[in-house]
Amino acid sequence: MISGLRGYLFAGENYFIQTYDSAKTENETILAELSSILADSSAQKQMLLKIRTINNQWLDDFSTPLIAAKNLADNSDSSLVSFNKLYREKLSSGSERYLNRQLQIFLREFINNEYTSRDLRTKILDDSVQNTRRISFYLTTLSVVVGSIIAIFLAYRISSRILLMVRMANEIARGNYEVHMKDSGQDELTNLARSLNNMAKVLKENFALLKRKNEELDQFAHIVSHDLKAPLRGIDNVVSWIEEDHGSEISPKVNDYLQIIKGRLARGENLIRGILSYARVGKEKQDVEYLDLNELIGEVTETLPIPQGFRIKILGKLPMFYTEKLPLLQIFTNLIGNAIKYNHKKDGEIKIYHREEPSHYEFFVEDDGPGISKNYHHKIFVIFQTLQERDSLESTGVGLAIVKKILDDRNQEIHLASEEGKGAIFSFTWPK
C-alpha cells in the first residue's frame, strides 16, 4: 500500500493507484479472515484489533487525504499548491513514520506469536504422532500375535480334520468300510466328512453285494459246468455206443453226422473249460518266483501242437526276474497258440522278443500269418468272439479274453499291430 501510494503521489500514474487499491482490498480481506478465526479473549485478537486501528488511522490521516488532494492537483494551480502544502505537512510531522513503525512492530509481534504457537502445536502434534505410532505398533503387534494364534488354531483344527479324513480314505482304500468320522462343524469340511461317511456306507453295501454276486457267479459257473458236462458226456457215450454196436450198419452219411456231433461235443467241453478258466482269472493269489522266460517259452512250445516246418524264434535273450509264473504261462500259451492255429502257412514263423523300460518290460509275439483287418481289432479281445467260422476252425473265442483279463487285473496293456495279409504283432506290458 505504501509503495503504491508513494508511486502515485510522485508520478501520478493510475497503475500505482491500482496497486494501492488491490493491496488495500487484500489487507482488509486478510484482517477480516484473521478476525473471524481468532477467539475474542485471545491476545492475538487484541493485537489484531490494534493493527486494524493503526491501519485505519494511517488510511484516514495520510493515504485517503493525500490521494484526494493528488486527484485535484491537476485541475488548477491552487489545487497543486494545496497538495504540495498538505504533502509537506504530513511528511514533516513524523506521525506517518511513527504509525508505520508501530504497524511493523505489532505485525512482527503478531507473526512471532503465530510462529511460537505453530511451534508449540507442532511439538504437540509430534508428541501425538509419536504416541500414535507407539500405540499403532502395540496394536499391530497385538493384532499379529492374536492373528497368528487364531491362524495356528484354525490351521491345527483344519489340518487335524483333514488328517482324519485322509486316514478314513486310506482305511476305505484298504477295504475297511466300517470306518466313520464324527464332525460337528457347519462348514465345507463337515459336508466333506458327511460325504466320506456316506461313501463308506455305499461302498460297504456295494462291495457286499458285489462279493455276493461274485460268489453266486462262481457257484453258478461250477454248477453249470458240472450240469452241462454230464449230458455232454452222456451224448458222447451214446455216440460211441452207436459206433461200436452198429458201426457196420451205419451209412457213410450217418457216420458223417455222428462225427459232426462228436465235434460239437468237443467244442462244448472246450467252451466249458474256457468259461471256468476265464472265471478263475484273478481269483487265486499267485506266488512270486524267480522266472527265466526263455525256459517258460520252452515249456509253452512243448505243450502246443506245432506243425512240422513251423519255427518259433526267440530274438535276443528274454529277461529273468521275480514274477508270477502261471499268468505269464497262460498269456504266452494263448498268444503263441493263436499264432500257430490261425497261420495259413505250413512253414510259418513266430518271433518272440522284448523291450525293457524303467518300470516294466514290453513283450512281443509276432507272426507272419494272414493278419487281422483293423475293423476287427476291437472285437478279438471280447469273450466268445472269433473271426473265422467255428466249423472251419475249432475255436472257443476265450483265449484272448483271458489274456486281456489277466493284464487288466494288473493294470497292464495289450496292443495289436496288424493289417490284413501282413501278419500280426501282439505286444503287452508286464511289471518288473
Secondary structure as UniProt FT lines:
FT   HELIX           2..11
FT   HELIX           14..37
FT   TURN            40..41
FT   HELIX           43..58
FT   HELIX           59..63
FT   HELIX           64..73
FT   TURN            74..75
FT   HELIX           77..93
FT   HELIX           95..173
FT   TURN            174..175
FT   HELIX           188..246
FT   TURN            247..249
FT   HELIX           252..280
FT   TURN            281..283
FT   STRAND          288..292
FT   HELIX           293..303
FT   TURN            308..309
FT   STRAND          311..314
FT   STRAND          320..324
FT   HELIX           325..341
FT   TURN            346..347
FT   STRAND          349..356
FT   STRAND          360..367
FT   HELIX           374..376
FT   TURN            377..381
FT   TURN            383..384
FT   TURN            390..392
FT   HELIX           399..409
FT   TURN            410..411
FT   STRAND          414..418
FT   TURN            420..421
FT   STRAND          424..431
//
